Amino acid sequence: MPHLFSPIKIKNIEFKNRIVVSPMCEYSSVDGFANDWHLVHLGSRAVGGAALVITEANAVSPEGRITYGDLGIYKDEHIAKLKQITDFIHQHGAVAGTQLAHAGRKASHEIPWKGGAQILPNQSNGWETVAPSAIPFTENEQPPKELDKAGIEKIKADFKAAAIRALAAGFDVIELHGAHGYLIHEFLSALSNHRIDEYGGSFENRIRLLLEIIESVHEVWPAENLLFVRISASDWTEGGWTADDSVALGKVLINKGVDLIDCSSGGNVATAKIPLKPGYQVEFAEKVKKESGILTGAVGLITEAVQADNIIQQGQADFVIMARELLRDPYFPLRAAHQLGHEVKWPDQYLRAKW
């Protein structure tokens, strides 16, 4: 029976355990450039024993950033620092991943610790936002511009170009960000997608952009590398995206060369009531895995070694994708291995810290 520290191999890429560093926005870039903050932040999680380290949402275009402080991969000059980061991650036995993202109507905002308010196009550090439909995220925000066909083609081209740069930067895994109310999720959910063309209406139409992005990425992303998709498995709102929709999407994606679905939830409706509790989203990963057959990652208030181990042992997911607990403790994997009675391989530089 697999457990939290069982190795797993997908295609030719080996993961030493089932712990993944979830994408976590740092809002610490200028014009999308990674810097020493990102090197230390991501590198320390590799040193700490995680099997896969995924960067924060990496914007495929300047207008795809949530804030002016977001990481970006929309120009070739971004590659060099990202390559330094992936080299360090690899040196410490982890797989390197990046999350390609477009924020859609949730773009052009102030960084969180400065209030997080929407920044209008005529204000400093602001720009015009785009979305499937001209529906704002909240009533007091300016509506986004509805994407026309040329705009949709640009989105697909931006993801493709970003995938080329991700390869040059040394990433092994791309995760497409289709969750949390950002652009791809906005197309998936009928709550934010009111289009009447081939990109709106039916389930098949609402998933069309995601499938076309996947197709464009596959044109340049090597078959031996991995492609993940993060989704919000439920909008937690009547009339929105549901867990059953997520299963149906999983059945499509498994045949489109997607290797894993990262199952989060929410983010597309400001008034959604989400029942927060430890492991509250694990049920989505379990349902999608068991009913569609695709590999899944579980997220959401997973903070304890035994809790994470049980998710893997019970077959609820194939990976545990952790965020806040790995902010609190970059060395959680080493501590968890010790607590669960598995061999702990400390970095040589830290051997004096062994239990």
Sequence and secondary structure as in RCSB ss.txt:
>XXXX:A:sequence
MPHLFSPIKIKNIEFKNRIVVSPMCEYSSVDGFANDWHLVHLGSRAVGGAALVITEANAVSPEGRITYGDLGIYK
DEHIAKLKQITDFIHQHGAVAGTQLAHAGRKASHEIPWKGGAQILPNQSNGWETVAPSAIPFTENEQPPKELDKA
GIEKIKADFKAAAIRALAAGFDVIELHGAHGYLIHEFLSALSNHRIDEYGGSFENRIRLLLEIIESVHEVWPAEN
LLFVRISASDWTEGGWTADDSVALGKVLINKGVDLIDCSSGGNVATAKIPLKPGYQVEFAEKVKKESGILTGAVG
LITEAVQADNIIQQGQADFVIMARELLRDPYFPLRAAHQLGHEVKWPDQYLRAKW
>XXXX:A:secstr
   TT  EEETTEEESSSEEE        BTTB  HHHHHHHHHHHHTT SEEEEEEEESSGGG SBTT  B SS
GGGHHHHHHHHHHHHHTT EEEEEEE  GGG SB  GGGT  B  TTSTT    EESSS  SSTTS   EE  HH
HHHHHHHHHHHHHHHHHHTT SEEEEEE TTSHHHHHH TTT    STTSSSHHHHTHHHHHHHHHHHTTS TTS
EEEEEEES  SSTTS  HHHHHHHHHHHTTTT  EEEEE   S TT      TTTTHHHHHHHHHHH  EEEE S
S   HHHHHHHHHTTS SEEEESHHHHH TTHHHHHHHHTT      GGGGGG  
